[in-house]
Amino acid sequence: MKIKIFIVMSCIICSSCIYSNAQDIIFLHHSTGNNVYREGNVVAWVDSINISNGTSLKISERAFPDDPWSWANYPYDYWKLWVNGSCNSDNPRIECMKTLAANHDLVIFKHCFPGADIKPDVGKPDANSEVKTLENYKEQYRALRSLFDSYPDTKFMVWTLVPLHRLATTPEIAVRANDFVQWVKNEWLKEDGKLHSNILIFDYFSLVAELDENPANGVKYCLKYDFERSHTDSNSHPNISANQYVGSQFAKAVANVFINK
């Protein structure tokens, strides 16, 4: 009888441990993110991490924003949806941050590759502008930073930009894309002198962009030559090799939010 009681109690304790480690993660993306998620076997990598670490991380994905929103997920779109109040939590394709934060432990979002098509500044930063400039992006990110600060019990992760194919951009535009990436990595969470411990960055750009000063092939700050789907077509979607490489790195970064906290 004592042995039976011990077995029952052990099951209860183990179930409690598993439940306490359960973490819900949502990945908001469009096509580039979808390719990483599926071709990069992100779910399988997360499952493997769970087995190795005794964790219960659960990751899911969603095309976001989507109909009735235009197929755009740039800084302006997230600002307009979440900060400016154009969202609607009755529709998961344009869900508001209030319910996203309430239902998930980690909210991850990214921008599609046209987000790297950054125009020159005009000296009039405006969060309400959908023109892709560094000054506008920064204002929109500052507003998003304040929004995320208001949900301290939820973690947020933003991907750095997806670099453009060298045939789809110019060296000047590519430099501006890198400038924004560097600002996000090095200044965004420090410039106001406050702690933003619930905001994290997954540096996708540095994983797939050409960073060598004089590459044998390709162009600096553009998609790596070996990650191009075609060397003669300007399609900026990274190829399956890139997605497989990033998939494992992304899964590890997600897991580290909880395992190394």
TORTOR-458749 format. One line per field, with one value per residue (C-alpha): x, y negated, z negated. Coordinates in nm, 3 decimals, decimal comma. Layout:
// TORTOR-458749
xx <- [X:...];
yy <- [Y:...];
zz <- [Z:...];
This chain:
// TORTOR-458749
xx <- [0,000:0,279:0,441:0,118:0,080:0,439:0,381:0,070:0,245:0,545:0,317:0,155:0,492:0,624:0,312:0,347:0,710:0,622:0,340:0,558:0,810:0,548:0,610:0,394:0,570:0,411:0,608:0,451:0,588:0,531:0,705:1,070:0,983:0,754:1,039:1,274:1,006:0,928:1,245:1,456:1,261:1,213:0,950:1,174:1,466:1,250:1,125:1,485:1,576:1,281:1,400:1,757:1,662:1,340:1,154:0,806:0,847:0,560:0,612:0,346:0,342:0,101:0,103:0,073:-0,058:-0,290:-0,626:-0,791:-0,445:-0,228:0,058:0,305:0,484:0,729:0,792:0,508:0,259:0,337:0,329:-0,008:-0,156:-0,029:0,055:-0,190:-0,479:-0,568:-0,570:-0,869:-0,831:-1,144:-0,935:-0,608:-0,463:-0,461:-0,462:-0,387:-0,089:-0,309:-0,435:-0,112:0,076:-0,191:-0,189:0,182:0,501:0,711:0,593:0,832:0,793:0,992:0,987:0,989:1,285:1,134:1,186:1,555:1,470:1,539:1,525:1,741:1,629:1,464:1,515:1,152:1,113:0,749:0,615:0,292:0,467:0,487:0,788:1,080:1,355:1,592:1,443:1,088:1,188:1,356:1,050:0,829:1,067:1,082:0,705:0,705:0,970:0,743:0,453:0,654:0,766:0,400:0,382:0,671:0,549:0,574:0,896:0,931:1,180:1,237:1,436:1,684:1,617:1,621:1,893:1,804:1,944:2,234:2,034:1,738:1,917:2,209:2,521:2,381:2,051:2,235:2,442:2,128:1,984:2,297:2,281:1,934:2,040:2,331:2,104:1,859:2,139:2,346:2,131:1,759:1,749:2,013:1,955:1,701:1,909:1,633:1,623:1,420:1,491:1,180:1,287:1,529:1,686:1,746:2,014:1,893:2,072:2,415:2,345:2,252:2,399:2,740:2,958:3,302:3,455:3,557:3,365:3,469:3,107:2,812:2,790:2,849:2,530:2,327:2,206:2,506:2,584:2,560:2,215:2,067:1,793:1,923:2,236:2,060:1,718:1,660:1,432:1,540:1,394:1,691:1,732:1,680:2,044:1,997:1,670:1,819:2,115:1,898:1,636:1,860:2,001:1,653:1,532:1,834:1,777:1,413:1,502:1,771:1,507:1,376:1,661:1,921:1,691];
yy <- [0,000:-0,241:-0,170:-0,252:-0,580:-0,674:-0,609:-0,826:-1,111:-1,085:-1,122:-1,428:-1,588:-1,523:-1,660:-1,973:-2,016:-1,983:-2,230:-2,485:-2,474:-2,514:-2,823:-2,935:-3,104:-3,269:-3,355:-3,626:-3,630:-3,638:-3,431:-3,451:-3,356:-3,079:-2,931:-2,934:-2,783:-2,497:-2,432:-2,503:-2,243:-2,484:-2,273:-1,965:-2,165:-2,298:-1,945:-1,824:-2,104:-2,012:-1,653:-1,757:-2,016:-1,883:-2,192:-2,225:-2,496:-2,515:-2,722:-2,806:-3,040:-3,275:-3,482:-3,833:-4,080:-3,941:-4,011:-4,258:-4,415:-4,457:-4,204:-4,430:-4,382:-4,670:-4,892:-5,122:-4,834:-4,704:-5,059:-5,129:-4,801:-4,782:-5,139:-5,341:-5,104:-4,970:-4,612:-4,394:-4,100:-3,939:-3,867:-3,676:-3,814:-4,166:-4,082:-4,349:-4,328:-4,314:-3,967:-3,849:-3,933:-3,774:-3,446:-3,397:-3,401:-3,509:-3,709:-3,706:-3,928:-4,010:-4,214:-4,086:-4,165:-4,484:-4,632:-4,660:-4,893:-5,202:-5,548:-5,846:-6,051:-6,387:-6,536:-6,495:-6,173:-6,069:-5,750:-5,805:-5,774:-5,449:-5,574:-5,343:-5,568:-5,525:-5,821:-5,687:-5,334:-5,460:-5,656:-5,353:-5,125:-5,367:-5,359:-4,979:-4,967:-5,166:-4,936:-4,625:-4,786:-4,801:-4,419:-4,325:-3,968:-3,890:-3,852:-4,005:-3,912:-4,104:-3,978:-4,213:-4,288:-4,039:-4,158:-4,214:-4,022:-4,218:-4,251:-4,400:-4,688:-4,930:-4,956:-5,274:-5,110:-4,805:-5,029:-5,188:-4,843:-4,758:-5,095:-5,014:-4,667:-4,812:-5,070:-4,800:-4,582:-4,849:-5,153:-5,080:-4,921:-5,148:-5,500:-5,598:-5,465:-5,227:-4,851:-4,663:-4,313:-4,164:-4,271:-4,051:-4,058:-3,771:-3,891:-3,728:-3,984:-3,885:-3,518:-3,558:-3,889:-3,927:-4,101:-4,062:-4,383:-4,233:-3,910:-3,675:-3,679:-3,890:-4,241:-4,359:-4,390:-4,201:-3,843:-3,608:-3,474:-3,113:-3,185:-3,329:-3,123:-3,237:-3,423:-3,577:-3,659:-3,924:-3,714:-3,808:-3,503:-3,311:-2,955:-2,628:-2,615:-2,949:-2,837:-2,514:-2,702:-2,966:-2,722:-2,566:-2,904:-3,049:-2,754:-2,787:-3,161:-3,101:-2,831:-3,046:-3,304:-3,054:-2,813:-3,081:-3,329];
zz <- [0,000:-0,085:0,252:0,436:0,250:0,334:0,705:0,712:0,534:0,769:1,069:0,917:0,844:1,196:1,356:1,147:1,256:1,623:1,590:1,411:1,698:1,972:2,186:2,476:2,769:3,074:3,387:3,606:3,960:4,334:4,602:4,493:4,138:4,259:4,464:4,165:3,942:4,180:4,381:4,073:3,869:3,580:3,404:3,419:3,280:2,995:2,921:2,906:2,668:2,448:2,425:2,342:2,081:1,931:2,049:2,199:2,458:2,704:3,018:3,276:3,574:3,745:4,061:3,921:4,005:4,268:4,428:4,374:4,336:4,642:4,671:4,491:4,159:4,137:3,833:3,940:3,956:3,608:3,476:3,639:3,522:3,167:3,065:3,272:3,204:3,549:3,419:3,336:3,101:3,241:3,551:3,487:3,812:3,665:3,295:3,036:2,805:2,496:2,580:2,743:2,424:2,207:2,399:2,468:2,262:2,560:2,863:3,161:3,466:3,778:4,097:4,455:4,676:4,829:4,484:4,577:4,866:4,657:4,814:4,709:4,409:4,477:4,131:4,020:3,818:3,803:3,646:3,837:4,172:4,367:4,562:4,489:4,348:4,057:3,874:3,907:3,812:3,497:3,386:3,445:3,255:2,964:2,939:2,960:2,687:2,456:2,540:2,457:2,131:2,028:2,036:1,802:1,753:2,126:2,324:2,670:2,940:3,263:3,559:3,719:4,085:4,371:4,612:4,976:5,270:5,426:5,751:5,562:5,392:5,410:5,192:5,034:4,939:4,809:4,582:4,443:4,371:4,174:3,997:3,869:3,762:3,566:3,402:3,295:3,157:2,988:2,908:2,911:2,566:2,412:2,540:2,274:1,984:1,872:1,838:2,096:1,973:2,135:2,487:2,680:3,025:3,265:3,502:3,822:4,039:3,916:3,986:4,352:4,470:4,632:4,375:4,532:4,659:4,993:5,049:5,329:5,441:5,338:5,199:4,843:4,634:4,895:4,875:4,880:5,226:5,103:4,956:5,276:5,439:5,774:5,874:6,175:6,029:5,760:5,536:5,184:5,010:4,865:4,992:4,806:4,694:4,519:4,363:4,231:4,087:3,920:3,795:3,533:3,428:3,390:3,182:2,951:2,911:2,821:2,569:2,409:2,318:2,062:1,995:1,918:1,748];
